[in-house]
């Protein structure tokens, strides 16, 4: 039954006329289901693949490469490393492929082979493969870009020591163009690869490249650079990035300054509770940004404060948070919707970091202000407090002066609590 099944599948694979992934998926599923029992058929299957990889039809070559992607793990399970190495070498020789769809499949297959066999025993060796992939990163076809960046990222993650640092820096420059790709998966993979490279060659040079990229005009490129710096901070430690960002913020250029602020928002989002160690070091930068005339500065700084406050809640940074609260609070009267949203979010985060009682003491000053515009803002903050921590507010409500015969009365009128 097994022999007939594999024989039938091979025949169907060789005779297929349409570009339908169903056959490939079926072949991959059958091989994965057979697992180690597929060993007797591997020589025949691999020889079929090798013959079809050199076929003159681009579609046939593509189908053969796609099949390798699906069955590489099974070949490794069966202990046929010789066959995997042979496939790897043949696919390596095919990297000059002119059809982008086929090239993308070949690179994916090469990635699957290297993944299965491991970086150390890979044939071709990683140090020979990577220089061949660097120029392919310039290819504008999405499938090729995605396959190449995934393979480069995997090598950077698991086999970076086999490649000289100079080659990695060359790849960093190529990656900068990929952070502008239309497809989100490519942009994400490019940003993650920066983290892997920084881990292997040291963060200083990589961060310098990314900070320089904050000067470009293209906004998407700046945002992706900011995310990449945050990933480097996560993988190599925030102390490698935060001093460089603070230094870069001194540049008197709008794009660079907003870029540095944006970068810090991502850094504090990525590093979580570690932010407690760096809260004090960014206070002066946040003071400058929150008192800046440009609304975008104040908006982005409020985002940083929000993420910082949530990260350091309960970690003994209350004095720093109160200081930042004093700087954020005056911005609650902003009218631009984006700024309002971020300021309100920062104040809600302060409820988490400082407790609702502290925020309530700020709010009580303006709840019954004569100006309606002031009242509206203060009630908005109060309502958010009430929704978030209604029970915790009770001890902090002001006493309406219910003193009788010199004794404090600690009950609360329903109407008073309602008001």
LUMPAPA-894778 format. One record per residue (C-alpha): residue number from 1; residue in one letter; z, y, x. Coordinates in Angstrom, 2 decimals, m for minus. Layout:
BEGIN
(NUM; A; (Z; Y; X))
...
***
This chain:
BEGIN
(1; X; (0.00; 0.00; 0.00))
(2; X; (0.94; 2.38; 2.82))
(3; X; (m2.26; 1.61; 4.76))
(4; X; (m4.39; 2.18; 1.67))
(5; X; (m2.56; 5.43; 0.88))
(6; X; (m3.01; 6.91; 4.37))
(7; X; (m6.59; 5.63; 4.60))
(8; X; (m7.45; 7.17; 1.22))
(9; X; (m5.80; 10.44; 2.20))
(10; X; (m7.72; 10.61; 5.49))
(11; X; (m10.99; 9.90; 3.67))
(12; X; (m10.26; 12.61; 1.08))
(13; X; (m9.32; 15.06; 3.85))
(14; X; (m12.54; 14.42; 5.77))
(15; X; (m14.80; 14.55; 2.72))
(16; X; (m13.31; 17.65; 1.06))
(17; X; (m15.89; 20.23; 0.00))
(18; X; (m13.73; 23.03; m1.44))
(19; X; (m11.18; 25.33; 0.18))
(20; X; (m8.27; 24.00; m1.84))
(21; X; (m4.77; 23.72; m0.34))
(22; X; (m3.95; 20.83; m2.69))
(23; X; (m5.30; 18.21; m0.27))
(24; X; (m3.44; 19.72; 2.68))
(25; X; (m0.21; 19.88; 0.69))
(26; X; (m0.65; 16.28; m0.46))
(27; X; (m1.33; 15.08; 3.10))
(28; X; (1.73; 16.96; 4.40))
(29; X; (3.95; 15.64; 1.59))
(30; X; (2.86; 12.01; 2.15))
(31; X; (3.42; 12.22; 5.92))
(32; X; (6.84; 13.84; 5.50))
(33; X; (7.81; 11.21; 2.93))
(34; X; (6.74; 8.37; 5.24))
(35; X; (8.63; 9.93; 8.16))
(36; X; (9.04; 7.45; 11.00))
(37; X; (6.93; 4.87; 9.15))
(38; X; (3.88; 7.07; 9.75))
(39; X; (3.87; 6.16; 13.44))
(40; X; (1.12; 3.48; 13.34))
(41; X; (m1.32; 5.94; 11.72))
(42; X; (m0.66; 8.97; 13.94))
(43; X; (m3.23; 8.12; 16.64))
(44; X; (m6.00; 7.92; 14.04))
(45; X; (m4.86; 11.09; 12.24))
(46; X; (m4.51; 13.12; 15.46))
(47; X; (m7.92; 11.95; 16.74))
(48; X; (m9.43; 13.07; 13.41))
(49; X; (m7.71; 16.46; 13.78))
(50; X; (m8.87; 16.85; 17.41))
(51; X; (m12.44; 16.05; 16.41))
(52; X; (m12.34; 18.53; 13.52))
(53; X; (m10.69; 21.32; 15.56))
(54; X; (m13.90; 21.46; 17.62))
(55; X; (m16.21; 21.32; 14.57))
(56; X; (m18.87; 24.02; 14.32))
(57; X; (m17.72; 24.99; 10.81))
(58; X; (m14.88; 27.57; 10.83))
(59; X; (m13.45; 26.19; 7.56))
(60; X; (m13.20; 22.66; 8.98))
(61; X; (m11.41; 24.02; 12.07))
(62; X; (m9.04; 25.97; 9.84))
(63; X; (m8.21; 22.93; 7.68))
(64; X; (m7.51; 20.83; 10.79))
(65; X; (m5.14; 23.52; 12.15))
(66; X; (m3.38; 23.84; 8.77))
(67; X; (m2.83; 20.07; 8.74))
(68; X; (m1.19; 20.26; 12.20))
(69; X; (1.22; 22.90; 10.83))
(70; X; (2.28; 20.50; 8.08))
(71; X; (2.68; 17.29; 10.11))
(72; X; (3.95; 18.51; 13.51))
(73; X; (7.55; 17.72; 12.56))
(74; X; (6.63; 14.14; 11.56))
(75; X; (4.81; 13.56; 14.88))
(76; X; (7.97; 14.69; 16.70))
(77; X; (10.18; 12.46; 14.52))
(78; X; (8.04; 9.48; 15.52))
(79; X; (8.63; 10.31; 19.20))
(80; X; (4.93; 10.93; 19.90))
(81; X; (5.43; 13.88; 22.26))
(82; X; (2.23; 12.99; 24.13))
(83; X; (0.19; 13.54; 20.97))
(84; X; (1.97; 16.84; 20.30))
(85; X; (1.26; 18.06; 23.83))
(86; X; (m2.39; 17.09; 23.46))
(87; X; (m2.62; 19.00; 20.18))
(88; X; (m0.86; 22.00; 21.76))
(89; X; (m3.33; 22.13; 24.67))
(90; X; (m6.39; 21.84; 22.41))
(91; X; (m5.07; 24.56; 20.07))
(92; X; (m4.27; 26.75; 23.10))
(93; X; (m7.90; 26.45; 24.19))
(94; X; (m8.98; 27.58; 20.70))
(95; X; (m7.18; 30.96; 20.92))
(96; X; (m10.55; 32.61; 21.52))
(97; X; (m11.52; 31.83; 17.88))
(98; X; (m13.66; 34.59; 16.37))
(99; X; (m12.93; 34.00; 12.66))
(100; X; (m9.58; 35.67; 11.85))
(101; X; (m8.59; 33.25; 9.05))
(102; X; (m9.14; 30.29; 11.35))
(103; X; (m7.39; 32.05; 14.25))
(104; X; (m4.34; 32.68; 12.06))
(105; X; (m4.18; 28.98; 11.16))
(106; X; (m4.55; 27.96; 14.83))
(107; X; (m1.68; 30.24; 15.90))
(108; X; (0.52; 28.94; 13.05))
(109; X; (m0.28; 25.36; 14.13))
(110; X; (0.54; 26.21; 17.75))
(111; X; (3.85; 27.66; 16.57))
(112; X; (4.62; 24.50; 14.60))
(113; X; (3.83; 22.30; 17.64))
(114; X; (6.01; 24.39; 20.00))
(115; X; (8.79; 24.48; 17.42))
(116; X; (8.72; 20.69; 17.08))
(117; X; (8.57; 19.85; 20.78))
(118; X; (10.91; 22.63; 22.03))
(119; X; (10.35; 25.52; 24.43))
(120; X; (11.29; 23.65; 27.61))
(121; X; (8.89; 20.72; 27.17))
(122; X; (6.11; 22.77; 25.60))
(123; X; (2.59; 22.22; 26.86))
(124; X; (1.00; 24.77; 27.37))
(125; X; (4.07; 26.29; 29.06))
(126; X; (5.52; 29.35; 27.30))
(127; X; (4.91; 31.55; 30.37))
(128; X; (1.15; 30.85; 30.08))
(129; X; (0.99; 31.08; 26.30))
(130; X; (2.66; 34.46; 25.80))
(131; X; (0.21; 36.55; 27.89))
(132; X; (m2.60; 35.07; 25.75))
(133; X; (m0.83; 36.16; 22.55))
(134; X; (m0.20; 39.77; 23.65))
(135; X; (m3.81; 40.98; 23.13))
(136; X; (m4.02; 39.06; 19.81))
(137; X; (m1.22; 41.32; 18.48))
(138; X; (m3.85; 44.10; 18.32))
(139; X; (m5.87; 42.11; 15.77))
(140; X; (m5.72; 43.97; 12.43))
(141; X; (m6.10; 40.90; 10.23))
(142; X; (m2.82; 40.32; 8.35))
(143; X; (m2.79; 36.54; 8.64))
(144; X; (m3.35; 36.72; 12.42))
(145; X; (m0.70; 39.42; 12.82))
(146; X; (1.89; 37.48; 10.84))
(147; X; (1.26; 34.17; 12.64))
(148; X; (1.30; 35.83; 16.08))
(149; X; (4.43; 37.88; 15.49))
(150; X; (6.26; 34.82; 14.14))
(151; X; (5.31; 32.81; 17.23))
(152; X; (6.21; 35.65; 19.64))
(153; X; (9.54; 36.11; 17.81))
(154; X; (10.32; 32.40; 18.09))
(155; X; (9.56; 32.44; 21.83))
(156; X; (11.69; 35.59; 22.26))
(157; X; (14.54; 33.91; 20.40))
(158; X; (14.52; 30.51; 22.10))
(159; X; (12.50; 30.72; 25.30))
(160; X; (12.70; 34.30; 26.56))
(161; X; (13.89; 33.25; 30.02))
(162; X; (10.53; 31.57; 30.77))
(163; X; (8.67; 34.90; 30.55))
(164; X; (9.07; 37.84; 32.99))
(165; X; (10.71; 41.02; 31.64))
(166; X; (7.56; 43.07; 32.33))
(167; X; (5.60; 40.95; 29.85))
(168; X; (8.29; 41.48; 27.20))
(169; X; (8.13; 45.25; 27.67))
(170; X; (4.34; 45.06; 27.27))
(171; X; (4.89; 43.21; 24.00))
(172; X; (7.40; 45.86; 22.86))
(173; X; (4.68; 48.52; 23.11))
(174; X; (2.28; 46.33; 21.14))
(175; X; (4.94; 45.74; 18.47))
(176; X; (5.24; 49.46; 17.79))
(177; X; (1.82; 49.41; 16.14))
(178; X; (2.88; 46.43; 13.99))
(179; X; (5.80; 48.27; 12.42))
(180; X; (3.17; 50.21; 10.45))
(181; X; (1.63; 47.05; 8.95))
(182; X; (1.05; 46.97; 5.18))
(183; X; (2.69; 43.58; 4.69))
(184; X; (6.48; 43.65; 4.56))
(185; X; (6.85; 40.22; 6.20))
(186; X; (5.00; 41.49; 9.31))
(187; X; (7.15; 44.63; 9.53))
(188; X; (10.35; 42.61; 9.14))
(189; X; (9.26; 40.05; 11.74))
(190; X; (8.35; 42.86; 14.18))
(191; X; (11.77; 44.50; 13.76))
(192; X; (13.56; 41.16; 14.25))
(193; X; (11.51; 40.45; 17.38))
(194; X; (12.76; 43.71; 18.91))
(195; X; (16.28; 42.30; 18.50))
(196; X; (15.36; 39.02; 20.23))
(197; X; (13.62; 40.82; 23.10))
(198; X; (16.56; 43.20; 23.56))
(199; X; (18.90; 40.21; 23.75))
(200; X; (16.83; 38.64; 26.53))
(201; X; (15.80; 41.61; 28.72))
(202; X; (18.70; 43.96; 27.98))
(203; X; (18.80; 46.63; 25.27))
(204; X; (18.42; 49.81; 27.36))
(205; X; (14.63; 49.79; 27.79))
(206; X; (13.93; 48.53; 24.27))
(207; X; (16.12; 51.23; 22.72))
(208; X; (14.40; 53.88; 24.82))
(209; X; (11.01; 52.80; 23.46))
(210; X; (12.29; 52.81; 19.88))
(211; X; (14.03; 56.20; 20.19))
(212; X; (10.84; 57.68; 21.62))
(213; X; (9.04; 56.35; 18.55))
(214; X; (11.29; 58.54; 16.35))
(215; X; (9.18; 61.52; 17.49))
(216; X; (5.98; 60.34; 15.79))
(217; X; (4.70; 61.95; 12.59))
(218; X; (4.31; 58.78; 10.56))
(219; X; (7.45; 58.34; 8.43))
(220; X; (7.11; 54.58; 7.93))
(221; X; (6.91; 54.07; 11.68))
(222; X; (10.10; 56.10; 12.17))
(223; X; (12.00; 54.14; 9.50))
(224; X; (10.95; 50.81; 11.01))
(225; X; (12.02; 52.01; 14.46))
(226; X; (15.40; 52.92; 12.95))
(227; X; (15.75; 49.42; 11.46))
(228; X; (14.73; 47.84; 14.77))
(229; X; (17.43; 49.84; 16.61))
(230; X; (19.98; 48.63; 14.05))
(231; X; (18.88; 45.03; 14.67))
(232; X; (19.28; 45.60; 18.43))
(233; X; (22.77; 47.00; 17.73))
(234; X; (23.62; 43.89; 15.74))
(235; X; (22.34; 41.45; 18.37))
(236; X; (23.48; 43.26; 21.54))
(237; X; (26.54; 45.15; 20.29))
(238; X; (26.73; 48.69; 18.82))
(239; X; (28.04; 50.14; 22.11))
(240; X; (24.52; 49.67; 23.54))
(241; X; (22.90; 51.86; 20.87))
(242; X; (25.33; 54.43; 19.49))
(243; X; (25.66; 56.53; 22.72))
(244; X; (21.85; 56.64; 23.04))
(245; X; (21.50; 57.74; 19.38))
(246; X; (24.17; 60.44; 19.80))
(247; X; (22.40; 61.70; 22.91))
(248; X; (19.01; 61.71; 21.18))
(249; X; (20.45; 63.69; 18.23))
(250; X; (20.90; 66.67; 20.56))
(251; X; (17.11; 67.09; 20.59))
(252; X; (16.25; 70.21; 18.58))
(253; X; (13.46; 68.53; 16.63))
(254; X; (13.70; 67.82; 12.91))
(255; X; (11.99; 64.41; 12.95))
(256; X; (14.15; 63.15; 15.80))
(257; X; (17.40; 64.35; 14.22))
(258; X; (16.68; 62.89; 10.79))
(259; X; (15.46; 59.73; 12.56))
(260; X; (18.77; 59.45; 14.45))
(261; X; (20.72; 59.87; 11.21))
(262; X; (18.55; 57.28; 9.48))
(263; X; (19.12; 54.92; 12.40))
(264; X; (22.89; 55.31; 12.10))
(265; X; (22.75; 54.47; 8.38))
(266; X; (21.12; 51.14; 9.24))
(267; X; (23.39; 50.53; 12.24))
(268; X; (26.55; 50.88; 10.13))
(269; X; (25.02; 48.76; 7.39))
(270; X; (24.23; 45.97; 9.86))
(271; X; (27.42; 45.92; 11.95))
(272; X; (29.91; 45.89; 9.04))
(273; X; (33.64; 46.00; 9.96))
(274; X; (32.82; 46.61; 13.65))
(275; X; (32.20; 50.18; 12.50))
(276; X; (35.97; 50.78; 12.70))
(277; X; (35.66; 50.98; 16.50))
(278; X; (32.87; 53.57; 16.35))
(279; X; (33.97; 55.74; 13.39))
(280; X; (35.64; 58.37; 15.59))
(281; X; (32.73; 58.59; 18.02))
(282; X; (30.23; 59.67; 15.34))
(283; X; (32.51; 62.24; 13.67))
(284; X; (31.12; 65.23; 15.59))
(285; X; (27.55; 64.21; 14.75))
(286; X; (28.47; 63.87; 11.07))
(287; X; (30.26; 67.26; 11.16))
(288; X; (27.05; 68.84; 12.39))
(289; X; (24.84; 67.01; 9.89))
(290; X; (27.07; 67.65; 6.85))
(291; X; (27.19; 71.39; 7.58))
(292; X; (23.44; 71.61; 8.26))
(293; X; (21.34; 73.89; 6.03))
(294; X; (18.66; 71.25; 5.58))
(295; X; (19.47; 69.11; 2.51))
(296; X; (17.91; 65.97; 4.03))
(297; X; (20.45; 66.08; 6.87))
(298; X; (23.33; 66.28; 4.41))
(299; X; (21.85; 63.54; 2.23))
(300; X; (21.38; 61.09; 5.12))
(301; X; (24.80; 61.98; 6.57))
(302; X; (26.37; 61.20; 3.16))
(303; X; (24.69; 57.79; 3.30))
(304; X; (26.23; 57.20; 6.74))
(305; X; (29.66; 58.24; 5.42))
(306; X; (29.26; 55.87; 2.46))
(307; X; (28.43; 52.87; 4.64))
(308; X; (31.09; 53.80; 7.16))
(309; X; (33.77; 54.17; 4.45))
(310; X; (32.98; 50.80; 2.87))
(311; X; (32.95; 49.10; 6.30))
(312; X; (36.28; 50.53; 7.53))
(313; X; (38.26; 50.13; 4.29))
(314; X; (41.70; 48.76; 5.16))
(315; X; (41.16; 48.99; 8.92))
(316; X; (43.36; 52.04; 9.62))
(317; X; (40.71; 54.77; 9.81))
(318; X; (42.08; 56.85; 6.91))
(319; X; (42.56; 60.06; 8.94))
(320; X; (38.88; 60.03; 10.00))
(321; X; (37.82; 59.31; 6.44))
(322; X; (39.88; 62.22; 5.03))
(323; X; (38.21; 64.52; 7.56))
(324; X; (34.76; 63.30; 6.50))
(325; X; (35.76; 63.55; 2.83))
(326; X; (36.51; 67.26; 3.37))
(327; X; (32.98; 67.70; 4.74))
(328; X; (31.25; 65.67; 2.01))
(329; X; (33.14; 67.20; m0.94))
(330; X; (31.49; 70.69; m0.96))
(331; X; (28.10; 68.99; m1.37))
(332; X; (29.03; 67.70; m4.85))
(333; X; (27.49; 70.89; m6.33))
(334; X; (24.03; 70.08; m4.94))
(335; X; (21.18; 70.05; m7.46))
(336; X; (18.55; 67.92; m5.69))
(337; X; (18.78; 64.48; m7.38))
(338; X; (18.56; 62.45; m4.14))
(339; X; (21.31; 64.47; m2.47))
(340; X; (23.51; 64.27; m5.59))
(341; X; (23.09; 60.50; m5.74))
(342; X; (24.08; 59.98; m2.09))
(343; X; (27.03; 62.42; m2.24))
(344; X; (28.40; 60.72; m5.39))
(345; X; (27.96; 57.32; m3.73))
(346; X; (29.85; 58.60; m0.66))
(347; X; (32.70; 59.81; m2.88))
(348; X; (32.84; 56.42; m4.60))
(349; X; (33.01; 54.77; m1.19))
(350; X; (35.93; 57.08; m0.37))
(351; X; (37.70; 55.61; m3.39))
(352; X; (37.46; 52.24; m1.62))
(353; X; (38.45; 53.56; 1.82))
(354; X; (41.22; 56.03; 0.86))
(355; X; (42.33; 54.76; m2.54))
(356; X; (41.74; 56.43; m5.91))
(357; X; (44.90; 58.60; m5.68))
(358; X; (43.55; 60.69; m2.81))
(359; X; (40.20; 61.26; m4.54))
(360; X; (41.98; 62.09; m7.81))
(361; X; (43.96; 64.84; m6.06))
(362; X; (40.60; 66.45; m5.15))
(363; X; (39.25; 66.03; m8.67))
(364; X; (42.24; 67.47; m10.56))
(365; X; (41.57; 70.93; m9.15))
(366; X; (38.38; 71.38; m11.13))
(367; X; (38.62; 69.24; m14.27))
(368; X; (39.50; 72.29; m16.42))
(369; X; (37.67; 74.96; m14.42))
(370; X; (36.34; 77.89; m16.51))
(371; X; (32.75; 77.30; m15.33))
(372; X; (31.04; 74.45; m17.19))
(373; X; (28.87; 73.53; m14.19))
(374; X; (31.97; 72.93; m12.07))
(375; X; (33.66; 70.94; m14.86))
(376; X; (30.60; 68.70; m15.30))
(377; X; (30.57; 67.70; m11.61))
(378; X; (34.31; 67.07; m11.48))
(379; X; (34.28; 65.03; m14.67))
(380; X; (31.41; 62.99; m13.33))
(381; X; (33.48; 62.11; m10.25))
(382; X; (36.55; 61.46; m12.43))
(383; X; (34.59; 59.15; m14.76))
(384; X; (33.35; 57.16; m11.78))
(385; X; (36.96; 56.92; m10.53))
(386; X; (38.16; 55.83; m13.96))
(387; X; (35.50; 53.13; m14.26))
(388; X; (36.21; 51.87; m10.74))
(389; X; (40.01; 51.97; m10.66))
(390; X; (41.51; 52.93; m14.02))
(391; X; (44.70; 50.90; m13.50))
(392; X; (45.31; 52.23; m9.98))
(393; X; (45.07; 55.84; m11.20))
(394; X; (48.11; 55.64; m13.49))
(395; X; (50.77; 56.41; m10.83))
(396; X; (48.80; 59.42; m9.63))
(397; X; (48.33; 61.30; m12.91))
(398; X; (50.16; 64.63; m12.79))
(399; X; (53.29; 64.87; m14.86))
(400; X; (52.82; 67.34; m17.70))
(401; X; (56.38; 68.56; m17.13))
(402; X; (58.25; 66.34; m19.58))
(403; X; (61.74; 67.14; m18.29))
(404; X; (64.66; 66.79; m20.63))
(405; X; (68.22; 67.59; m19.64))
(406; X; (67.45; 67.33; m15.92))
(407; X; (66.23; 63.72; m16.15))
(408; X; (62.68; 62.63; m15.26))
(409; X; (60.89; 60.88; m18.09))
(410; X; (58.50; 58.31; m16.72))
(411; X; (56.66; 57.34; m19.87))
(412; X; (53.09; 58.46; m20.53))
(413; X; (51.91; 59.86; m23.80))
(414; X; (48.75; 58.16; m25.09))
(415; X; (47.11; 61.51; m25.66))
(416; X; (48.05; 62.65; m22.14))
(417; X; (46.48; 59.56; m20.53))
(418; X; (43.44; 60.02; m22.76))
(419; X; (43.01; 63.63; m21.62))
***
